[in-house]
Amino acid sequence: MPARSPNLALSFILMTVTLDAIGIGLIFPVMPDLMMEVTHSGVGQAALWGGVITAAFAVMQFLFGPIVGNLSDRLGRRPILLVSLTVMGADYVIMALTGSVWMLLIARAIAGIAAATHSTANAFIADISAPDERAKRFGLMGAGFGIGFIVGPILGGLVGTIDPRAPFWVAAGLAALNFAFGYFVLPESLAPENRRPFSLARANPLSSFAAIRRLPGLRMLLIVTFIYALTFNVWPSVWSYFGKEAYGWDAQWIGISLASFGICMALVQGLLVGPAIKRLGEKRTVLAGFGVETVTYGFLAFNTSGFLALVTTPFSAMGGITGPALSALSSRATPQNQQGELQGILTSINALAMILAPLVMTWVFGAFSAPDAAVYFPGAPFLLSSVLMVAGVIVFVAGSREKSAG
């Protein structure tokens, strides 16, 4: 490793993860106004296009995640990370300048490839850390992403009141500054003797789904996990458009609402998950979380007060106990020598949900908020999510009873 400071290198990686999250959060509050501008349409049609663009980003991230990870094993971590920052910065500039929805689609698809470098950042951490340091440093990366996702919407909401395209220039500037920092402080962490040839077979993103056949006892839990992930993604898919249509919020209030939810979710994940599982057990924690989510989505479907939506944010975030409890149950049901395989499957399931949710939820929102809609009901995506959560409870309870009987 070059004689650059490992601490500076770690700081760069943490900053990259944080700025990635800030960049994502920056653009959420202004997406409704931007999409309405480039599509020359109302909020319903704009949301539909926004869903397509978000899904394109997720598809490319899903397809290219394993490819980028394998390339970093061949070429090293430094070039992959620096090229990624360059591409992301260029993507934000294109989004700031373009007046074409098709250029936005192409730009976000390319950005999805660049965003697939999170696996490279994780590999860099593993390269420079002793085994007993890795968990702590991975936790720091998670904290950095969480902080970025709280700061991003607030900053985007404030800057977006100046101009809907201003947050993209801010995001591009942050990417450029981080590239300059990384160029001077980031060493190559992968020694030449540890590199391996690139293999397309090992970069197949569908291999995780094929692995489900080898873990038949987990099928019920994986189905429930997919339902939970699909419904949870209603937030990033339609919240900005829903807030504008149902509550009349501008970019600033959308940013405040997203940041509030992020803060409450972080507190729930950090403070409530452990005590809930200890007191209720994993299965009842899942059911409690599903109950909270069902009520939350049902309430939002029919609520017309932005004030009440903000006031009930802490309750809404309490559904965040579900995900960790489901992961714990899945891990408990998996042999020790297949834990890595399980994590690959869970990653693929979440990626699939991130692809489908924007398409489904924005289509439903557009269909029920269009000027010529037979029934005007902008909360329809949340009602659909509530119904799906009930289906998830039925599958979970039925599967648990069948397993107990067996």
TILUMGU-36190 format. One line per field, with one value per residue (C-alpha): residue in three letters; x, y, z. Coordinates in Angstrom, 3 decimals. Each point is the difference from the previous one (the first is absolute). Layout:
BEGIN
aa ALA ...;
east X ...;
north Y ...;
up Z ...;
END
This chain:
BEGIN
aa MET PRO ALA ARG SER PRO ASN LEU ALA LEU SER PHE ILE LEU MET THR VAL THR LEU ASP ALA ILE GLY ILE GLY LEU ILE PHE PRO VAL MET PRO ASP LEU MET MET GLU VAL THR HIS SER GLY VAL GLY GLN ALA ALA LEU TRP GLY GLY VAL ILE THR ALA ALA PHE ALA VAL MET GLN PHE LEU PHE GLY PRO ILE VAL GLY ASN LEU SER ASP ARG LEU GLY ARG ARG PRO ILE LEU LEU VAL SER LEU THR VAL MET GLY ALA ASP TYR VAL ILE MET ALA LEU THR GLY SER VAL TRP MET LEU LEU ILE ALA ARG ALA ILE ALA GLY ILE ALA ALA ALA THR HIS SER THR ALA ASN ALA PHE ILE ALA ASP ILE SER ALA PRO ASP GLU ARG ALA LYS ARG PHE GLY LEU MET GLY ALA GLY PHE GLY ILE GLY PHE ILE VAL GLY PRO ILE LEU GLY GLY LEU VAL GLY THR ILE ASP PRO ARG ALA PRO PHE TRP VAL ALA ALA GLY LEU ALA ALA LEU ASN PHE ALA PHE GLY TYR PHE VAL LEU PRO GLU SER LEU ALA PRO GLU ASN ARG ARG PRO PHE SER LEU ALA ARG ALA ASN PRO LEU SER SER PHE ALA ALA ILE ARG ARG LEU PRO GLY LEU ARG MET LEU LEU ILE VAL THR PHE ILE TYR ALA LEU THR PHE ASN VAL TRP PRO SER VAL TRP SER TYR PHE GLY LYS GLU ALA TYR GLY TRP ASP ALA GLN TRP ILE GLY ILE SER LEU ALA SER PHE GLY ILE CYS MET ALA LEU VAL GLN GLY LEU LEU VAL GLY PRO ALA ILE LYS ARG LEU GLY GLU LYS ARG THR VAL LEU ALA GLY PHE GLY VAL GLU THR VAL THR TYR GLY PHE LEU ALA PHE ASN THR SER GLY PHE LEU ALA LEU VAL THR THR PRO PHE SER ALA MET GLY GLY ILE THR GLY PRO ALA LEU SER ALA LEU SER SER ARG ALA THR PRO GLN ASN GLN GLN GLY GLU LEU GLN GLY ILE LEU THR SER ILE ASN ALA LEU ALA MET ILE LEU ALA PRO LEU VAL MET THR TRP VAL PHE GLY ALA PHE SER ALA PRO ASP ALA ALA VAL TYR PHE PRO GLY ALA PRO PHE LEU LEU SER SER VAL LEU MET VAL ALA GLY VAL ILE VAL PHE VAL ALA GLY SER ARG GLU LYS SER ALA GLY;
east 0.000 1.368 1.180 -3.243 -1.725 -2.422 -2.073 -0.374 -0.942 -2.645 -1.260 -0.336 -2.019 -2.317 -0.370 -0.792 -2.794 -1.367 0.121 -1.667 -2.896 -0.065 -0.103 -2.955 -1.827 0.728 -2.034 -3.065 -1.689 0.333 -0.815 -3.737 0.720 2.808 -2.017 -3.022 2.296 1.652 -3.152 -2.247 -2.670 -1.772 1.321 -1.583 1.732 3.198 -0.074 -0.366 3.095 1.780 -0.753 1.427 3.183 0.373 -0.552 2.619 2.509 -0.812 0.123 3.475 1.180 -1.362 1.540 3.374 0.620 1.676 1.788 1.483 0.989 1.795 1.711 1.323 1.511 1.771 0.925 0.154 -2.259 1.483 -0.792 -3.530 -0.830 1.473 -1.693 -3.270 0.253 0.772 -3.049 -2.278 1.161 -0.594 -3.441 -1.043 1.194 -2.076 -3.058 0.547 0.203 -2.271 -3.545 -0.658 -1.560 1.856 3.360 -0.986 -0.791 3.355 1.876 -1.591 0.619 3.699 -0.036 -1.417 3.114 2.233 -2.032 0.703 3.427 -1.262 1.288 3.415 -0.074 -0.785 2.860 2.374 -0.989 0.620 3.411 1.282 -1.594 0.983 -2.755 -0.967 -0.317 -2.266 -3.350 0.652 1.042 -2.925 -2.188 1.617 -0.879 -3.625 -0.007 1.497 -2.725 -2.663 1.396 0.186 -3.584 -1.127 2.085 -0.756 -3.767 0.365 2.710 -1.860 -3.215 1.720 2.000 -2.952 -2.018 2.490 -0.282 -1.038 3.353 2.185 0.335 1.558 2.739 0.631 0.195 2.394 2.211 0.124 0.973 2.766 1.397 -0.033 1.762 2.766 0.331 0.118 2.475 2.584 -0.689 -1.408 2.566 -0.502 -0.968 0.096 3.505 0.848 0.482 -3.566 -1.659 -1.858 -1.206 -3.412 -2.701 -3.451 -1.295 0.844 -1.590 -3.458 -2.534 -2.671 2.048 -1.463 -3.526 1.156 1.440 -3.496 -0.449 2.743 -1.814 -3.581 -0.804 0.365 -2.475 -2.773 2.315 1.443 -3.488 -0.911 3.298 -0.778 -3.505 1.454 2.699 -2.520 -2.325 2.809 1.187 -3.267 1.754 2.814 -2.218 -2.920 0.404 1.303 -2.806 -2.624 1.080 -0.301 -3.386 -1.732 1.450 1.134 3.582 2.869 3.547 0.911 -2.849 0.578 3.631 -0.991 -2.438 2.569 2.694 -2.423 -0.829 3.715 0.795 -2.868 0.923 3.619 -1.154 -2.310 2.715 2.574 -2.075 -3.175 0.881 2.037 -2.469 -2.961 1.538 1.064 -3.486 -2.184 2.228 0.773 -3.345 -2.176 2.299 -0.613 -3.748 0.136 1.962 -2.401 -2.885 1.579 0.679 -3.563 -1.483 2.506 -0.670 -3.752 0.142 2.099 -2.312 -2.913 1.723 -0.257 1.958 3.715 0.256 -1.381 2.345 2.976 -1.290 -0.477 3.478 1.451 -2.795 0.503 3.707 -0.683 -0.734 3.774 0.255 -1.292 3.021 2.627 -2.358 -0.627 3.743 0.611 -2.638 1.457 3.511 -1.171 -1.592 3.157 2.967 3.165 1.864 -2.692 -0.264 1.842 -2.291 -3.001 1.299 0.404 -3.609 -1.277 1.976 -1.518 -3.535 0.387 1.399 -2.985 -2.368 1.836 -0.549 -3.695 -1.235 0.643 -1.745 -3.028 -0.453 0.449 -2.354 -2.682 0.612 -0.219 -3.178 -1.803 1.316 -0.391 -2.455 -2.222 0.197 -3.346 0.762 2.355 1.976 3.725 0.387 -0.653 3.643 -0.137 -3.280 1.570 2.961 -2.350 -1.774 3.337 1.060 -3.152 0.897 3.478 -1.446 -2.179 2.970 2.186 -2.568 -0.960 3.636 0.918 -2.889 0.892 3.605 -1.062 -2.352 2.749;
north 0.000 3.464 2.129 1.895 0.192 -2.893 2.340 2.459 -2.877 -1.161 3.580 0.120 -3.227 1.208 3.363 -1.724 -2.050 3.058 2.213 -2.728 0.021 3.813 0.019 -2.387 1.940 3.367 -0.755 -1.595 3.295 1.559 -3.028 0.851 3.517 -1.200 -2.862 2.254 2.456 -2.499 -2.025 3.078 -1.827 -0.154 -1.633 -3.387 -0.417 1.450 -2.623 -2.766 1.180 0.440 -3.630 -1.158 2.009 -1.290 -3.574 0.446 1.096 -3.064 -2.412 1.147 -0.158 -3.552 -1.160 1.674 -0.432 -3.416 1.143 3.088 -2.071 -2.529 2.792 1.425 -3.426 0.183 3.680 1.099 2.120 3.470 0.332 -1.359 2.426 3.051 -0.790 -0.421 3.479 1.467 -1.648 1.047 3.606 0.038 -1.545 2.807 2.608 -1.639 -0.019 3.668 0.989 -2.299 0.805 -3.514 -2.780 -2.531 1.542 -0.182 -3.693 -0.697 2.039 -1.830 -3.376 0.853 1.287 -3.362 -1.680 2.441 -0.426 -3.735 0.757 -0.332 -3.572 1.410 2.344 -2.971 -1.952 2.915 0.022 -3.747 0.456 2.605 -1.330 -2.762 -2.627 1.324 3.571 -0.745 -0.117 3.364 1.600 -1.458 1.489 3.381 -0.315 -0.705 3.007 2.163 -1.047 0.720 3.460 0.781 -1.032 2.306 2.989 -0.453 0.650 3.018 1.533 -0.904 1.516 3.270 0.322 -1.174 3.048 2.064 -2.130 -3.655 -0.672 1.600 -3.193 -1.801 2.615 -0.366 -3.797 0.328 2.354 -2.407 -2.866 2.129 0.988 -3.605 -1.117 2.547 -1.167 -3.662 0.584 1.230 -2.173 -3.318 -2.796 -3.249 -2.543 -3.158 -1.384 -1.326 -3.547 0.005 0.931 -2.527 -0.189 1.427 -2.663 0.633 -3.214 1.339 3.355 -1.440 2.043 -2.726 -2.644 1.034 -0.869 -3.404 -0.609 0.117 -3.618 -0.964 1.613 -1.324 0.542 3.741 0.489 1.344 2.465 1.129 0.607 2.051 1.893 0.885 1.231 2.137 1.449 0.708 1.912 1.853 1.369 1.902 2.760 0.830 -0.845 2.394 2.020 3.148 -0.046 -0.954 2.814 2.531 -1.257 -0.924 2.617 2.766 -0.201 1.736 -1.379 1.331 -1.767 -3.203 0.119 0.615 -2.929 -2.385 1.076 -0.407 -3.515 -0.790 1.215 -1.965 -3.121 0.259 0.267 -2.989 -2.104 0.995 -0.005 -2.065 -3.096 -1.726 0.589 -0.953 -3.340 -0.664 0.681 -1.390 -2.478 0.143 -1.310 2.317 2.921 -0.685 -0.069 3.205 1.747 -1.209 1.304 3.442 0.084 -1.070 2.768 2.590 -0.649 -0.080 3.314 1.696 -1.294 2.039 2.818 3.464 1.977 0.593 0.979 -3.371 -1.800 1.700 -0.505 -3.738 -0.481 -1.623 -2.597 -0.615 -0.640 -2.630 -2.456 -0.027 -2.774 -2.451 -0.242 -0.939 -2.548 -1.639 -0.104 -1.601 -2.683 -0.721 -0.242 -2.317 -2.328 -0.177 -2.362 1.726 -0.842 1.680 3.346 1.799 -1.544 1.207 3.576 -0.142 -1.133 2.750 2.609 -1.198 -0.023 3.579 1.023 -1.562 1.877 3.255 -0.669 -0.934 2.433 3.225 -1.418 -1.342 2.746 2.943 -1.601 -0.371 3.577 1.351 -1.947 1.391 3.578 0.820 2.811 -2.463 -2.748 -1.753 0.068 2.651 -1.748 0.971 -2.221 -3.139 -1.228 0.023 -1.888 -2.595 -0.231 -0.521 -2.830 -1.599 0.175 -1.902 -2.619 -0.173 -0.662 -2.811 -1.635 0.378 -1.417 -2.870 -0.863 0.127 -2.312 -2.440 -0.085 -0.540 -2.822 -1.628;
up 0.000 -0.829 2.860 0.245 3.370 0.612 2.154 -2.883 -2.293 2.458 0.277 -3.782 -0.100 2.775 -1.728 -3.303 1.565 1.817 -3.099 -2.076 2.458 0.058 -3.800 -0.039 2.701 -1.628 -3.093 1.641 1.020 -3.477 -2.151 -0.325 -1.294 -2.280 -1.475 -0.551 -1.791 -2.362 -0.707 -0.331 1.978 3.335 3.147 -0.778 -3.351 1.452 2.763 -2.589 -1.849 3.323 0.810 -3.340 0.583 3.568 -1.175 -2.743 2.642 2.142 -2.963 -1.004 3.610 0.264 -3.289 0.373 3.741 -0.414 -3.181 1.659 3.035 -2.202 -1.941 3.260 0.762 -3.368 -0.345 3.636 2.193 -0.638 -3.748 0.420 2.816 -1.745 -3.318 1.886 1.518 -3.427 -1.544 2.861 -0.238 -3.769 0.545 2.347 -2.520 -2.758 2.258 0.799 -3.675 -1.961 -1.035 -1.327 2.015 -2.177 0.887 3.659 -0.455 -1.666 2.605 2.928 -1.618 -0.289 3.581 1.086 -1.352 1.878 3.202 -0.123 1.498 3.589 -0.151 -0.967 2.983 2.247 -1.572 0.629 3.672 0.200 -1.674 2.467 3.195 2.358 0.431 3.434 -1.365 -2.951 1.779 1.642 -3.269 -1.925 2.725 -0.621 -3.676 0.900 2.309 -2.756 -2.427 2.619 0.753 -3.706 -0.573 2.806 -1.130 -3.718 0.023 2.316 -2.192 -3.189 1.324 0.909 -3.224 -2.072 1.006 -2.027 -3.143 -0.592 -1.675 2.667 2.115 -2.975 -0.221 3.728 -0.363 -2.955 2.002 2.945 -2.332 -1.561 3.388 1.184 -3.204 0.617 3.603 -1.034 -2.818 2.482 3.053 -1.303 -0.307 -1.855 2.644 -2.127 -0.460 -3.509 1.306 1.365 -3.283 -2.116 -3.619 -0.815 -0.413 -1.466 1.592 3.462 -0.860 -0.707 2.045 -0.325 1.803 3.353 -1.129 -1.224 3.469 1.565 -1.116 2.430 2.943 -0.304 3.687 -0.477 -2.820 2.221 1.729 -3.329 -1.409 3.072 -0.247 -3.625 0.915 2.792 -2.284 -2.772 2.319 1.785 -3.339 -0.345 1.986 -2.458 -2.988 0.493 3.199 -1.719 -2.574 2.594 2.337 -2.783 -1.210 3.272 2.366 -2.343 1.308 -1.772 -0.232 3.459 1.793 -1.947 1.117 3.623 -0.049 -1.488 2.449 2.920 -1.107 -0.418 3.517 1.546 -1.969 1.176 3.620 -0.391 -1.632 2.590 3.208 -0.372 -2.032 2.720 2.857 -2.219 -0.968 3.582 1.333 -2.793 -1.794 -3.702 -1.318 2.067 -0.814 -3.691 0.600 2.071 -2.729 -2.662 2.107 0.280 -3.746 -0.840 2.155 -1.254 -3.671 0.582 1.856 -2.701 -2.720 1.381 1.917 -1.550 2.617 -0.494 3.677 1.136 -2.398 1.660 3.547 -0.530 -1.510 3.164 -0.021 -3.730 0.542 2.668 -2.806 -0.461 2.600 -2.625 -2.286 2.607 1.583 -3.380 -0.677 3.391 -0.648 -3.429 1.397 2.797 -2.577 -2.149 0.525 1.154 -3.196 -2.130 1.764 -2.791 -2.566 1.999 0.011 -3.766 -0.368 2.317 -1.953 -3.263 1.456 1.211 -3.378 -1.777 2.315 -0.763 -3.705 0.162 2.659 -1.956 -3.070 1.868 2.581 -2.368 -2.538 2.686 1.186 -3.547 -0.765 3.080 -0.065 -3.692 -0.867 -1.863 2.641 0.571 3.736 1.395 2.718 0.214 3.073 -2.084 0.116 3.801 0.045 -2.324 2.387 2.951 -1.828 -0.901 3.649 0.997 -2.624 1.506 3.457 -1.382 -1.748 3.095 2.444 -2.307 -0.678 3.695 0.949 -2.791 1.174 3.625 -1.025 -2.056;
END
